Each structure stands twice: as C-alpha cells, then as structure tokens.
Amino acid sequence: MKFRRKQREQIDINLVSLIDVVFVLLLFFVVTTTFTKQTQLRVDLPEAVSGSPEQDAGKTVDIAISADGVYSVNNKLLPKSDLSTLMDAVQAESGGDSKLPLSISADGKTPHQAVITAMDAAGKLGFSHLSMTTVEAQGGN
C-alpha cells in the first residue's frame, strides 16, 4: 500500500514587522542621543586644603613655571619659553620614558597659557601621570 505524503507548507517567518520595530528603536536612539565634542583638558587637580604630599621616591620630571612664564625642567632653566623647547627638555630629562610621573609647579600669578602649554607638552609626549603642585591653604574660611 502506498501512502501519499502530504506536502508540507513552507513556513516563513515574516520579518517585516521585526524590521519596522528595529528601525523605530534606531530612530528613537538617534533622536535622544546628544552628541558633544569635548574640547577641554580633563585634569583632576589636587585639593589644596586636604591634599597630602606625594610619597614617591622614584625619578620624577618637574616643570616649574615662574610668574612671568619662564620654564625650568628639573631645576634647569630653559633658554626659550615655547612648546618645542619645553618638549625637547622634558624628553631629555625623562629619557623617553612617558610612564614617569610629571609634576607641574606654577606660581600663583603665572599666565594661564603657560600652564596649558606645559600640559600640552606633557600630553603630546604621552605622559599620563600628571600632577599639579599646590601649597596647603593657611587658616579657615
């Protein structure tokens, strides 16, 4: 006896509604997302009142900036106060090791641009362990 097999229907999953839902979600995320361009330097400055002195006894690179914007790297005065001279001096003092901690000490009346130039030189050379030195605040408010 020969039994006839029933032809099976092709089962199709309708993806049109799924695609519609995905596009609606995509549109929702694009509309609700805010796109910002961060152009500021992100630096965690130490607190002057509750800060503690750094206890690192290893080699460090110290950039000191006077009130009139003159740079010195590890107590060696630089002949010019520009970015390339500062980068060359920091590169020479660190021996090319950008893992060393770098400290920026600036006078209270130092122009803001001089500090930004020092931070820019450190960033271009790849220093990531950056600290700003301060003096502990005297008295209460």
N, C-alpha and C positions, 0 to 999 in steps of 0.2 A: 504494500500500500504506500502510495506516495502522498505525503502530506505537503501541501503548499505552504511555504513560509510567507507570512505576511510581510509585506515591505515595510520597513521601519521608516518612520518620518525623520527627516533631518531636524535635529534640534538645534536651533540657532539662538544665541543669546543676543538680545537687542542691546547694542552698546550706545545707541543714540542718546538715550536718556542719561546714561553714565557720563558721556562726553559733555552733555549740557551742564550737568552738575559740576564737573571739573572746571569747565570754563567759568561758571558763576563764581566758584571758590577762588579761582585765579584772579578774576576781576575784583573780587572783594579784597584780596590781599594786596593787589597793586594799588587800589584806591586808598586803603587805610594805612599803607606804609609811608613813612616820612623819610625822604632821602636828604641827609645832611652831609655836608662836606666839612670835615673837621680840619681847620687850618691853624689851630692853636697848639702850642707845645704843652704836653701833659707832664707836669713835674710835681712830685709830692714834696713840698717844702717842709723842712723840719720846724716844729713849734719852738719858738724862742723861749717860752716860759717853762714848758715841761720837757724840753729836749734833753737827751743825755749824750755825753761825749762818746765819740766812736772809739771803740777799743781795738781797732785793727792795727796790729804791729807790723804788718807786711808793707811792701812797697806801694806807695800811692803817688798819683800825679796831682799836684796842687796848682791851680791857676789863681793868681791873686790879681785883682784889678784895683788900681788907685782911684781917687776921686775924680781925676781928670782923664780916666780911661786908658791908662798905661798898663800893659800886661806884664806879668812876670810868671814864669813856669818853674816850679820848684826853686824859687828864690833866684832865678836867673832872669834879669831884666831883658825884655825884647827890644830890638832897635826900632821896630815899626809896630804900630797898633792896627794891623789889618788881619783879615781872616787867614790868608795864606801863610803869613809869618807865624801866626799862632798855631795853625795846624802843623806846620813843619816842626815847631818847638815841642808840641805835645807828642808828636810821632817819635821824635828823637828821644825824649825823656821816657816814654813808655816802652821803647824798643819794639814798637809794632804790636804790643800786647793790649788789645782793647778790652780784656777781661779785668784789668786793674781798676780799682776804684778811683774815680776822678772827683776832686773837690774844687768847688768854685768859691773863693772868698772875695767879696766885693765890699768896698767902702759904702757907707750909707748914702753918700752923695754921688755915687757912680752913675753915669748916664745909663738908662735902661738899655740902650742899643749895645753898649759894651758887654753887658751880661748876656744879652741874646746872641751876640757874636761868639762869645765863649761857649755857650750851649750849642750853637750851630756847629762850631768846630768839633766839639765832642761827638755830636750826632753823626757828622759826616765821617768821622774816623771810626765809628762803630762802638763807642763807649756806651754801655747801658747802666752801669752802676755809678750814678751821678748824685752828688750831694752838695747842698748849699750850706756853708757855714754861717752861723749866727752867734751873737753874743747873748748870754742869758739876760732876760729883762730884769731891771732893778726896781724893786718896790711893787706895790699893788696898784690897781686902778680904782 
